[in-house]
Amino acid sequence: MKELVVISGKGGTGKTSIVAAFAALAASKVLADCDVDAADLHLVLDPNIRQREVFTGGSVARIKIEECERCDICRNLCRFDAIDDNFRIDEIACEGCGVCHDACQYGAIELATKTAGEWYISETRHGMMVHAKLGIAEENSGKLVSLVRTQARKIAAENRLELVIIDGSPGIGCPVIASMTGVDLALAVTEPTLSGIHDLERVAGLAKHFGNRLAVCVNKWDINPEMTGRIENWCRREGLAVAGKIAFDPIVTRAQIAGVSVIEYSSGSAALEIKKVWRRIAREMELENIA
């Protein structure tokens, strides 16, 4: 079993569209949508949920009003101003640190496990997918990403599937780190802009830190050929493979509106170029089953 993660330095580069296309092209795989803060792969793959589970992340403090002596110790100690004048706790402001619980000499404060979201195992027209939804203002996204990856690997092992395709989060934060550590190859999708180069450099630094092999794909390369050339030159200097360049194609947007991948919707330029990128990735990863 091998793992491929598709990442980007920022949102909106076309990362999920490319993952959806790979899902249509790969033969023996399971999908993992690890962009749990803003998951959208399901919008293209229309999953049929087979298993739904609650995700618990962290704790939240709760005051038992009938036992509270209103001594104000908890309010004075709370660095997050999560306790109001009536000794009620704002669950969004509460970080679950437990200081109030430990300091309360009356035992009036308890720490409760917090429901932070859900995760799912689903069937799609392109095979099994593990995905999740983190609750509004919830934390522990890295923990949820790790859970999604673990379940995807389990499905791949049980069904003797060759590949786990991971739709990672944008940026370089905790969910990205959880998405890419230990994978066989990371594909960074960038765009030909100054911010695109800057964000690509950050992603490449992260991959280097964790010892990941990294390939680069330039999406909508033809909107700024000069900047694309700068990205290619930078990749050569850094020893990074350019897996391909995808031209701007309005068909991609039409495919999204139709709720399908561009591979299923069209045989135009973007679809052809994504197929070339996929073949290069498959060769780089030495995959046996290439659709």
Secondary structure as UniProt FT lines:
FT   STRAND          2..8
FT   TURN            11..12
FT   HELIX           15..25
FT   STRAND          29..33
FT   TURN            36..37
FT   HELIX           42..45
FT   STRAND          48..63
FT   HELIX           65..67
FT   HELIX           73..77
FT   TURN            79..80
FT   TURN            85..86
FT   TURN            91..93
FT   HELIX           99..103
FT   TURN            105..106
FT   STRAND          109..124
FT   TURN            125..126
FT   STRAND          127..134
FT   TURN            136..137
FT   HELIX           141..158
FT   TURN            159..160
FT   STRAND          163..170
FT   HELIX           174..180
FT   TURN            181..182
FT   STRAND          185..190
FT   HELIX           194..209
FT   TURN            210..211
FT   STRAND          214..219
FT   HELIX           221..223
FT   HELIX           225..238
FT   STRAND          241..246
FT   HELIX           251..258
FT   HELIX           262..265
FT   HELIX           269..284
FT   TURN            285..286
//
